[in-house]
Amino acid sequence: MLIADTASGDTSTAPGRRRPSRATWLRLAGAAVAGLALYVAFPPLGAWWGAPLGIALLVAVVDGRRARSAFALGLVAGVAYQWPLLHWTGEYVGAVWLLLLVALTVLLAVPVALLPLVTRLPGAPVWVACVWVAGEAVIERWPFHGFPWAKLAFGQPGGPWAPLASLGGAPLVSFAVVLTGAGLWALVRALRARRPRAVAGALVAALVGPVTGLATWPSVAAPVPGPSITVAAVQGDVPRAGLDFNAQRRAVLDNHVTQSRRLVQDVRAGRVPPPDLVIWPENASDIDPLRNADAGAEIQAVTDELGVPVVVGAVLSGSRAADGTLVQGPRNAAVVWLPGTGPDATYVKRHILPFGEYIPLRPVARQVSPLVDRVTDFEPGTGTGVLPAGPARLGVVTCYEVVFDDAVRDAVRGGADLLTVPTNNATFGYSDMTYQQQGMSRLRAIEHDRAVVIAATSGQSAIVAPDGSVVARTGALYTPGLLVETVPLRTTTTLATRLGPAPELVLAGLGLAAVVMGLVRRRRGTG
């Protein structure tokens, strides 16, 4: 692919062909480094400062380029960013995940290709940030019903921009990070041109995000009077990693029963306080306990021993016609199990994972990897995910759903005073997925002023305070564990909760308007 821009003098010529110049290779290298800088901001590396530096470098390499050249540079940055971040999606389904990577990389490259249209507008850093938010807004919704795992905001739970989530959600955090990075780029440009007013404007752009975030922190961290409960997260572990984690499905269920009985013993011995609510992970029972009497009986027995509600992550069986045609796919559910009475309220996961819980473009995917036929398409549910669970109104955001703004927001608006992210990371091996998801949960806690309980089959489970700090976590992956902590039940609503998608829509709209303005200016200049 030739990305050299002849109109900008980026191409050396030789008899019969054009060769990329040294400047072109430097831009390619810069785009790759920029993408890697965005990646290292995410957990477990957690170098949050890498994100604004990556944005600054990315804007620098595309500034002044034609759209085709900027698009190609965006592809390079996108691969460097998303390949290491998302490789867990293909941990056990083979190369089919590359279809996802290609789609997401192209979608990231599109807004990058538009940046040269806005970098010469007055207030360029603001418009750069708005264009970026517009790109993330698209990925939130499409392709495959959205896959916004790589939102810049999710790499910032420990950064100074994180408190802004309480004001405008993840989109405002992404906006502020990009504004800082674009401000740094503008600062360097202004210093080189020796333009004092431009230097001042660039400094404001670079600093307004982190300064506002730090100023917001006291309100995020402030204690709120109200009730609290003791909650336990059970991590039972699985017999093996990968798609075969449930090959011994009874063993997975038994592991969680065993850990729950250990909790009973710890309570009786006085080692931990008695919980008011117990949460099991996603897929803790891959045997449908509503249809399988033995599985249901085992869950009932341990629930009775605990004497409090247990939220059970269960796979509810699908059904097939006589000819084997799938009539209803299996459903990924959270079931409130009550002592003495059994199953009660149920939530079925509504955002299901592409290439994990269903296979998009299955005929094409099958050509890439035959392993896709090991995945039966799950059926998505509906509703807000709010379950009455003992003293709590529990907002269930199952695993992958934590990346979607609407899933978490709907639960809180639906009355949830505590959030849980039951997750099964066993499918993705010893990857960084669980740590990335934990960072997202921390940001959601700040965004909605709710404690978050992460219960994972194989780790890492954690309990997160409303200010995003991790109160407790389990240890190494693929080990059993228990967490018992006191968490607040809150009914307050943050500005982000009240505003909903409005900040994202406004920022994205401004970004599109800036692109149109840039096109008009370019055409007038050309004319």
VENJO-V696620 format. One record per residue. N is the residue number from 0. D_CENTER is the distance of its C-alpha to the mean C-alpha in whole Angstrom. Layout:
# VENJO-V696620
N;D_CENTER
N;D_CENTER
This chain:
# VENJO-V696620
0;32
1;34
2;32
3;35
4;36
5;39
6;40
7;38
8;40
9;38
10;40
11;43
12;45
13;47
14;50
15;48
16;45
17;42
18;40
19;37
20;38
21;37
22;35
23;33
24;33
25;32
26;29
27;28
28;27
29;26
30;23
31;22
32;22
33;20
34;18
35;18
36;18
37;14
38;13
39;15
40;13
41;10
42;11
43;14
44;16
45;14
46;17
47;15
48;18
49;18
50;16
51;19
52;21
53;19
54;19
55;23
56;24
57;22
58;24
59;27
60;27
61;27
62;29
63;32
64;31
65;32
66;29
67;30
68;30
69;26
70;25
71;26
72;25
73;21
74;21
75;22
76;19
77;17
78;18
79;18
80;15
81;13
82;15
83;15
84;11
85;11
86;14
87;13
88;13
89;17
90;18
91;20
92;20
93;22
94;22
95;20
96;17
97;19
98;19
99;15
100;15
101;18
102;17
103;14
104;16
105;19
106;17
107;16
108;19
109;21
110;20
111;21
112;24
113;25
114;24
115;28
116;29
117;28
118;29
119;32
120;32
121;33
122;30
123;28
124;25
125;24
126;24
127;22
128;19
129;20
130;20
131;17
132;15
133;17
134;15
135;12
136;13
137;15
138;12
139;10
140;13
141;15
142;15
143;15
144;14
145;11
146;8
147;6
148;4
149;7
150;7
151;9
152;9
153;6
154;9
155;11
156;12
157;15
158;16
159;19
160;17
161;14
162;17
163;17
164;14
165;17
166;19
167;16
168;13
169;10
170;12
171;15
172;13
173;13
174;16
175;18
176;16
177;18
178;21
179;21
180;21
181;23
182;26
183;26
184;27
185;29
186;31
187;32
188;33
189;35
190;37
191;38
192;40
193;41
194;40
195;40
196;38
197;36
198;35
199;35
200;32
201;30
202;30
203;29
204;26
205;25
206;26
207;25
208;21
209;21
210;25
211;23
212;20
213;23
214;25
215;23
216;22
217;25
218;24
219;21
220;23
221;26
222;27
223;27
224;30
225;29
226;29
227;27
228;27
229;27
230;24
231;24
232;21
233;23
234;21
235;24
236;23
237;24
238;27
239;25
240;22
241;21
242;22
243;25
244;23
245;25
246;28
247;29
248;28
249;30
250;30
251;26
252;27
253;30
254;28
255;26
256;30
257;31
258;28
259;29
260;33
261;32
262;31
263;34
264;36
265;34
266;35
267;38
268;39
269;38
270;35
271;32
272;33
273;32
274;29
275;29
276;26
277;25
278;21
279;21
280;18
281;17
282;20
283;22
284;25
285;24
286;28
287;28
288;30
289;31
290;33
291;34
292;36
293;36
294;32
295;33
296;36
297;34
298;31
299;34
300;36
301;33
302;32
303;36
304;36
305;33
306;34
307;31
308;29
309;26
310;23
311;23
312;20
313;22
314;23
315;25
316;27
317;28
318;31
319;33
320;36
321;40
322;39
323;36
324;34
325;30
326;31
327;28
328;25
329;24
330;21
331;19
332;20
333;20
334;24
335;25
336;28
337;31
338;34
339;37
340;36
341;33
342;30
343;29
344;26
345;24
346;20
347;19
348;16
349;15
350;12
351;13
352;12
353;14
354;16
355;15
356;16
357;18
358;20
359;20
360;23
361;24
362;28
363;26
364;24
365;27
366;29
367;26
368;26
369;28
370;25
371;23
372;26
373;25
374;22
375;24
376;22
377;20
378;21
379;19
380;20
381;20
382;20
383;18
384;18
385;20
386;23
387;26
388;26
389;29
390;29
391;25
392;23
393;20
394;17
395;15
396;12
397;12
398;9
399;7
400;8
401;6
402;4
403;7
404;9
405;12
406;12
407;11
408;14
409;16
410;16
411;18
412;20
413;21
414;22
415;20
416;21
417;19
418;15
419;15
420;12
421;14
422;13
423;15
424;14
425;17
426;17
427;15
428;18
429;18
430;15
431;12
432;10
433;11
434;11
435;7
436;6
437;9
438;8
439;5
440;8
441;11
442;10
443;10
444;13
445;14
446;13
447;15
448;18
449;17
450;17
451;15
452;16
453;14
454;16
455;16
456;19
457;19
458;17
459;16
460;16
461;16
462;17
463;16
464;18
465;18
466;18
467;15
468;17
469;17
470;20
471;20
472;19
473;20
474;22
475;21
476;20
477;22
478;24
479;25
480;24
481;24
482;23
483;25
484;25
485;26
486;23
487;24
488;24
489;23
490;24
491;24
492;22
493;20
494;21
495;17
496;18
497;21
498;20
499;17
500;16
501;20
502;18
503;16
504;19
505;22
506;20
507;19
508;23
509;24
510;23
511;24
512;28
513;28
514;27
515;30
516;32
517;32
518;33
519;36
520;37
521;37
522;39
523;41
524;41
525;42
526;45
